[in-house]
Amino acid sequence: MESGRKFDRGCIAYVGYHVTPAMLLVRFGCKNPPPRNELMAVERLRVFVLALKACKIGNTVSISYTPDGLPLLKVEQEYTLTEPNKKLP
């Protein structure tokens, strides 16, 4: 988040382009000091991006971490359309 605030949950949104761990690390570095172990940071972000791909747009997810520090996403609420919306991708 640009504001630096932390949240317990987030909503999956469509960004319109492929997101890579390297891109996320660059964005992180714009507002934060570089990670001590860049290889570990990229691996954590790689696992995070893979977990995001399993989620659907509109789902609300929370994040937790394994003992190794790898992220785990949990779908807290699934978003379902009650009727088709032709504006969605």
DSSP file (Angstrom, degrees, kcal/mol; ACC not computed):
  #  RESIDUE AA STRUCTURE BP1 BP2  ACC     N-H-->O    O-->H-N    N-H-->O    O-->H-N    TCO  KAPPA ALPHA  PHI   PSI    X-CA   Y-CA   Z-CA
    1    1 A M    >         0   0    0      0, 0.0     3,-0.9     0, 0.0     0, 0.0   0.000 360.0 360.0 360.0 139.0    0.0    0.0    0.0
    2    2 A E  T 3   +     0   0    0      1,-0.2     0, 0.0     2,-0.1     0, 0.0   0.839 360.0  55.7 -60.3 -34.3    1.2    3.5   -0.8
    3    3 A S  T 3  S-     0   0    0      2,-0.1    -1,-0.2     1,-0.1     3,-0.1   0.702 105.7-125.6 -75.4 -19.0    0.2    4.7    2.6
    4    4 A G    <   +     0   0    0     -3,-0.9    -2,-0.1     1,-0.3    -1,-0.1   0.403  61.8 142.3  86.7  -3.0    2.3    2.1    4.5
    5    5 A R        -     0   0    0      1,-0.1     2,-0.4     0, 0.0    -1,-0.3  -0.362  45.5-133.4 -69.7 152.3   -0.8    1.0    6.4
    6    6 A K        -     0   0    0     -3,-0.1     2,-0.3    -2,-0.0    -1,-0.1  -0.868  20.2-168.4-109.0 143.5   -1.2   -2.7    7.2
    7    7 A F        -     0   0    0     -2,-0.4     3,-0.0     1,-0.1     0, 0.0  -0.940  26.4-139.8-130.3 151.1   -4.4   -4.6    6.7
    8    8 A D  S    S+     0   0    0     -2,-0.3    55,-0.6     1,-0.1     2,-0.3   0.765  89.4  24.6 -77.6 -27.0   -5.6   -8.1    7.7
    9    9 A R  E     -A   62   0A   0     53,-0.2     2,-0.3    67,-0.0    53,-0.2  -0.912  63.3-167.2-137.6 160.4   -7.3   -8.8    4.4
   10   10 A G  E     -A   61   0A   0     51,-2.5    51,-3.1    -2,-0.3     2,-0.4  -0.961  20.3-122.8-144.4 162.5   -7.1   -7.6    0.8
   11   11 A C  E     -A   60   0A   0     -2,-0.3     2,-0.4    49,-0.2    49,-0.2  -0.901  26.6-120.6-110.6 135.5   -9.3   -7.9   -2.3
   12   12 A I        -     0   0    0     47,-2.6    46,-2.7    -2,-0.4     2,-0.3  -0.595  37.9-177.3 -75.1 127.3   -8.0   -9.5   -5.5
   13   13 A A        -     0   0    0     -2,-0.4     2,-0.5    44,-0.2    44,-0.0  -0.886  30.7-111.3-125.6 156.6   -8.2   -6.9   -8.4
   14   14 A Y        -     0   0    0     -2,-0.3    -2,-0.0     1,-0.1     0, 0.0  -0.771  28.1-178.6 -86.6 124.0   -7.4   -7.1  -12.1
   15   15 A V        -     0   0    0     -2,-0.5    -1,-0.1     2,-0.2     3,-0.1   0.614  37.0-125.1-101.9 -14.1   -4.3   -5.0  -12.9
   16   16 A G  S    S+     0   0    0      1,-0.1     2,-0.3     0, 0.0    -2,-0.1   0.450  78.5  62.1  89.4   0.1   -4.2   -5.6  -16.7
   17   17 A Y  S    S-     0   0    0      0, 0.0     2,-0.2     0, 0.0    -2,-0.2  -0.985  90.8 -85.2-152.8 163.2   -0.6   -6.9  -17.0
   18   18 A H        -     0   0    0     -2,-0.3     2,-0.5    -3,-0.1     0, 0.0  -0.505  40.5-150.8 -71.1 130.3    1.6   -9.7  -15.8
   19   19 A V        -     0   0    0     -2,-0.2    -1,-0.0    30,-0.1     3,-0.0  -0.893  12.1-167.0-106.5 132.1    3.2   -9.1  -12.4
   20   20 A T     >  -     0   0    0     -2,-0.5     4,-2.0     1,-0.1     5,-0.2  -0.788  33.8-115.5-114.3 158.9    6.5  -10.6  -11.6
   21   21 A P  H  > S+     0   0    0      0, 0.0     4,-2.3     0, 0.0     5,-0.2   0.887 117.6  55.4 -57.2 -38.8    8.4  -11.0   -8.3
   22   22 A A  H  > S+     0   0    0      1,-0.2     4,-2.1     2,-0.2     5,-0.2   0.900 105.8  51.2 -62.6 -40.3   11.1   -8.6   -9.6
   23   23 A M  H  > S+     0   0    0      1,-0.2     4,-2.3     2,-0.2    -1,-0.2   0.913 110.5  48.9 -62.7 -42.3    8.5   -5.9  -10.3
   24   24 A L  H  X S+     0   0    0     -4,-2.0     4,-2.5     1,-0.2    -2,-0.2   0.886 109.4  52.3 -64.8 -38.3    7.1   -6.2   -6.8
   25   25 A L  H  X S+     0   0    0     -4,-2.3     4,-2.2     2,-0.2    -1,-0.2   0.891 108.9  50.0 -66.0 -39.2   10.6   -6.0   -5.3
   26   26 A V  H  X S+     0   0    0     -4,-2.1     4,-0.8     2,-0.2    -2,-0.2   0.932 111.8  47.9 -63.1 -45.6   11.3   -2.8   -7.2
   27   27 A R  H >X S+     0   0    0     -4,-2.3     3,-0.8     1,-0.2     4,-0.5   0.902 111.1  51.6 -61.8 -40.6    8.0   -1.3   -6.0
   28   28 A F  H >X S+     0   0    0     -4,-2.5     3,-1.2     1,-0.2     4,-1.2   0.905 105.7  56.0 -60.5 -42.1    8.8   -2.3   -2.5
   29   29 A G  H 3< S+     0   0    0     -4,-2.2    -1,-0.2     1,-0.3    -2,-0.2   0.655  91.6  72.2 -68.1 -16.4   12.2   -0.6   -2.8
   30   30 A C  H << S+     0   0    0     -4,-0.8    -1,-0.3    -3,-0.8    -2,-0.2   0.814 117.0  17.9 -67.6 -28.6   10.6    2.7   -3.7
   31   31 A K  H << S+     0   0    0     -3,-1.2    -2,-0.2    -4,-0.5    -1,-0.2   0.443 124.5  52.3-121.3  -4.4    9.4    3.2   -0.1
   32   32 A N  S  < S-     0   0    0     -4,-1.2    -1,-0.0    -5,-0.1     0, 0.0  -0.897  85.4 -97.0-134.1 158.8   11.5    0.8    2.0
   33   33 A P        -     0   0    0      0, 0.0     3,-0.1     0, 0.0    -2,-0.1  -0.406  58.7 -87.2 -68.4 155.3   15.2   -0.1    2.5
   34   34 A P        -     0   0    0      0, 0.0     4,-0.0     0, 0.0    -9,-0.0  -0.282  50.0 -99.3 -63.4 149.5   16.4   -3.1    0.4
   35   35 A P        -     0   0    0      0, 0.0     3,-0.3     0, 0.0    -6,-0.0  -0.334  23.5-125.5 -66.6 152.2   15.9   -6.5    2.0
   36   36 A R  S    S+     0   0    0      1,-0.3     2,-0.6    -3,-0.1     0, 0.0   0.875 105.6  34.6 -64.6 -37.7   18.9   -8.1    3.7
   37   37 A N     >  -     0   0    0      1,-0.1     4,-2.1     2,-0.0    -1,-0.3  -0.875  68.3-177.5-122.7  97.2   18.6  -11.2    1.6
   38   38 A E  H  > S+     0   0    0     -2,-0.6     4,-2.5    -3,-0.3     5,-0.2   0.859  82.7  55.5 -65.6 -36.4   17.4  -10.3   -1.9
   39   39 A L  H  > S+     0   0    0      1,-0.2     4,-2.0     2,-0.2    -1,-0.2   0.914 110.0  46.2 -62.7 -41.9   17.3  -14.0   -3.1
   40   40 A M  H  > S+     0   0    0      2,-0.2     4,-2.5     1,-0.2    -1,-0.2   0.893 111.5  52.4 -66.8 -39.2   15.0  -14.9   -0.2
   41   41 A A  H  X S+     0   0    0     -4,-2.1     4,-2.3     1,-0.2    -2,-0.2   0.918 109.5  48.6 -62.9 -43.4   12.8  -11.9   -0.8
   42   42 A V  H  X S+     0   0    0     -4,-2.5     4,-2.3     2,-0.2    -1,-0.2   0.893 110.9  51.1 -64.4 -39.3   12.4  -12.8   -4.5
   43   43 A E  H  X S+     0   0    0     -4,-2.0     4,-2.2     2,-0.2    -2,-0.2   0.918 110.3  48.8 -64.4 -43.1   11.5  -16.4   -3.6
   44   44 A R  H  X S+     0   0    0     -4,-2.5     4,-2.1     1,-0.2    -2,-0.2   0.913 113.0  47.6 -62.0 -42.2    8.9  -15.2   -1.1
   45   45 A L  H  X S+     0   0    0     -4,-2.3     4,-2.7     2,-0.2    -1,-0.2   0.858 108.4  55.4 -67.8 -34.1    7.5  -12.9   -3.7
   46   46 A R  H  X S+     0   0    0     -4,-2.3     4,-2.2     2,-0.2    -2,-0.2   0.927 109.9  45.8 -62.3 -45.0    7.5  -15.8   -6.3
   47   47 A V  H  X S+     0   0    0     -4,-2.2     4,-2.3     2,-0.2    -2,-0.2   0.891 112.3  52.3 -64.3 -39.8    5.4  -17.9   -3.9
   48   48 A F  H  X S+     0   0    0     -4,-2.1     4,-2.2     2,-0.2    -2,-0.2   0.928 109.1  48.3 -61.7 -47.2    3.1  -15.0   -3.3
   49   49 A V  H  X S+     0   0    0     -4,-2.7     4,-1.6     1,-0.2    -2,-0.2   0.900 111.4  50.7 -62.5 -41.6    2.5  -14.3   -7.0
   50   50 A L  H  X S+     0   0    0     -4,-2.2     4,-0.7     1,-0.2    -1,-0.2   0.905 109.9  50.1 -62.1 -41.0    1.8  -18.1   -7.6
   51   51 A A  H >< S+     0   0    0     -4,-2.3     3,-0.7     1,-0.2     4,-0.4   0.878 107.3  54.5 -65.1 -37.2   -0.7  -18.0   -4.7
   52   52 A L  H >< S+     0   0    0     -4,-2.2     3,-1.6     1,-0.2    -1,-0.2   0.869  99.6  61.4 -63.3 -36.0   -2.4  -14.9   -6.2
   53   53 A K  H 3< S+     0   0    0     -4,-1.6    -1,-0.2     1,-0.3    -2,-0.2   0.775  99.0  56.8 -63.0 -25.3   -2.9  -16.7   -9.5
   54   54 A A  T << S+     0   0    0     -3,-0.7    -1,-0.3    -4,-0.7     2,-0.2   0.597  96.0  83.3 -80.9 -10.9   -5.0  -19.4   -7.7
   55   55 A C  S <  S-     0   0    0     -3,-1.6     2,-0.3    -4,-0.4     3,-0.0  -0.607  76.6-126.9 -94.3 154.5   -7.4  -16.6   -6.5
   56   56 A K    >   -     0   0    0     -2,-0.2     3,-2.0     1,-0.1   -44,-0.3  -0.701  34.2 -91.1 -98.6 151.6  -10.3  -15.1   -8.4
   57   57 A I  T 3  S+     0   0    0     -2,-0.3   -44,-0.2     1,-0.2    22,-0.1  -0.375 113.9  25.4 -58.3 132.6  -10.9  -11.4   -9.1
   58   58 A G  T 3  S+     0   0    0    -46,-2.7    -1,-0.2     1,-0.3    22,-0.1   0.165  88.7 131.2  96.9 -17.5  -13.1  -10.0   -6.3
   59   59 A N    <   -     0   0    0     -3,-2.0   -47,-2.6    20,-0.1     2,-0.5  -0.389  54.9-133.1 -67.5 146.2  -12.1  -12.6   -3.7
   60   60 A T  E     -AB  11  77A   0     17,-2.8    16,-3.0   -49,-0.2    17,-1.7  -0.897  32.1-176.7 -98.3 127.6  -11.1  -11.3   -0.2
   61   61 A V  E     -AB  10  75A   0    -51,-3.1   -51,-2.5    -2,-0.5     2,-0.3  -0.877  18.6-155.2-126.3 155.5   -8.0  -13.0    1.0
   62   62 A S  E     -AB   9  74A   0     12,-2.3    12,-2.5    -2,-0.3     2,-0.4  -0.865  17.1-137.6-121.0 162.1   -5.8  -13.0    4.1
   63   63 A I  E     + B   0  73A   0    -55,-0.6     2,-0.3    -2,-0.3    10,-0.2  -0.949  23.8 165.7-124.7 141.1   -2.1  -13.8    4.4
   64   64 A S  E     - B   0  72A   0      8,-2.4     8,-3.1    -2,-0.4     2,-0.4  -0.822  27.3-122.4-136.6 179.6   -0.1  -15.9    6.8
   65   65 A Y  E     - B   0  71A   0     -2,-0.3    -2,-0.0     6,-0.2     8,-0.0  -0.962  10.6-125.8-133.4 145.5    3.4  -17.3    6.7
   66   66 A T    >   -     0   0    0      4,-2.9     3,-2.2    -2,-0.4     6,-0.0  -0.303  44.5 -97.0 -73.9 168.1    5.0  -20.7    7.0
   67   67 A P  T 3  S+     0   0    0      0, 0.0    -1,-0.1     0, 0.0    -2,-0.0   0.779 128.7  57.9 -58.1 -24.3    7.8  -21.2    9.5
   68   68 A D  T 3  S-     0   0    0      2,-0.1    -2,-0.0     1,-0.0    -3,-0.0   0.469 122.8-108.1 -83.3  -1.6   10.2  -20.6    6.6
   69   69 A G  S <  S+     0   0    0     -3,-2.2    -1,-0.0     1,-0.3   -25,-0.0   0.573  71.0 143.9  87.1  10.2    8.6  -17.2    5.9
   70   70 A L        -     0   0    0      1,-0.1    -4,-2.9   -23,-0.0    -1,-0.3  -0.640  52.3-111.1 -83.5 141.5    6.8  -18.2    2.8
   71   71 A P  E     -B   65   0A   0      0, 0.0     2,-0.4     0, 0.0    -6,-0.2  -0.419  26.0-164.7 -76.1 144.9    3.4  -16.6    2.3
   72   72 A L  E     -B   64   0A   0     -8,-3.1    -8,-2.4    -2,-0.1     2,-0.4  -0.998   8.3-154.0-125.2 125.0    0.1  -18.6    2.4
   73   73 A L  E     -B   63   0A   0     -2,-0.4     2,-0.4   -10,-0.2   -10,-0.2  -0.833   6.9-166.4-100.7 138.6   -3.1  -17.0    1.1
   74   74 A K  E     -B   62   0A   0    -12,-2.5   -12,-2.3    -2,-0.4     2,-0.6  -0.989  22.0-128.4-124.4 126.9   -6.5  -18.0    2.4
   75   75 A V  E     +B   61   0A   0     -2,-0.4   -14,-0.3   -14,-0.2     3,-0.2  -0.639  27.5 178.1 -74.8 117.4   -9.7  -17.0    0.6
   76   76 A E  E     +     0   0A   0    -16,-3.0     2,-0.3    -2,-0.6   -15,-0.2   0.805  69.9   9.0 -88.9 -34.9  -11.9  -15.4    3.3
   77   77 A Q  E    S-B   60   0A   0    -17,-1.7   -17,-2.8     2,-0.0     2,-0.4  -0.969  70.1-139.3-150.6 130.7  -14.8  -14.6    1.1
   78   78 A E        -     0   0    0     -2,-0.3     2,-0.5   -19,-0.2   -19,-0.1  -0.746  16.4-137.8 -92.0 137.5  -15.5  -15.6   -2.5
   79   79 A Y        +     0   0    0     -2,-0.4     2,-0.4   -22,-0.1   -20,-0.1  -0.819  27.0 176.3 -93.1 126.0  -17.0  -13.0   -4.8
   80   80 A T        -     0   0    0     -2,-0.5     2,-0.4   -22,-0.1     3,-0.0  -0.995  26.9-128.6-131.5 138.4  -19.8  -14.3   -7.1
   81   81 A L        -     0   0    0     -2,-0.4     4,-0.0     1,-0.1    -2,-0.0  -0.663   5.8-155.6 -81.4 135.9  -21.9  -12.4   -9.5
   82   82 A T  S    S+     0   0    0     -2,-0.4    -1,-0.1     1,-0.2     0, 0.0   0.754  85.4  14.1 -81.2 -24.6  -25.6  -12.9   -9.1
   83   83 A E  S    S-     0   0    0     -3,-0.0    -1,-0.2     0, 0.0     0, 0.0  -0.984 101.1 -82.3-144.5 152.7  -26.1  -12.0  -12.8
   84   84 A P        -     0   0    0      0, 0.0     2,-0.5     0, 0.0    -2,-0.0  -0.207  35.2-157.5 -58.4 142.3  -23.6  -11.7  -15.7
   85   85 A N    >   -     0   0    0      1,-0.1     3,-1.3    -4,-0.0    -4,-0.0  -0.946   5.6-165.1-123.5 108.3  -21.7   -8.4  -15.9
   86   86 A K  T 3  S+     0   0    0     -2,-0.5    -1,-0.1     1,-0.3     0, 0.0   0.571  82.6  70.1 -72.8  -7.2  -20.4   -7.7  -19.4
   87   87 A K  T 3  S+     0   0    0      2,-0.0    -1,-0.3     0, 0.0    -2,-0.0   0.696  80.0  91.0 -82.2 -19.3  -18.0   -5.0  -18.2
   88   88 A L    <         0   0    0     -3,-1.3    -3,-0.0     1,-0.1     0, 0.0  -0.472 360.0 360.0 -76.8 148.2  -15.7   -7.5  -16.4
   89   89 A P              0   0    0      0, 0.0    -1,-0.1     0, 0.0    -3,-0.1   0.502 360.0 360.0 -69.3 360.0  -12.8   -8.9  -18.3
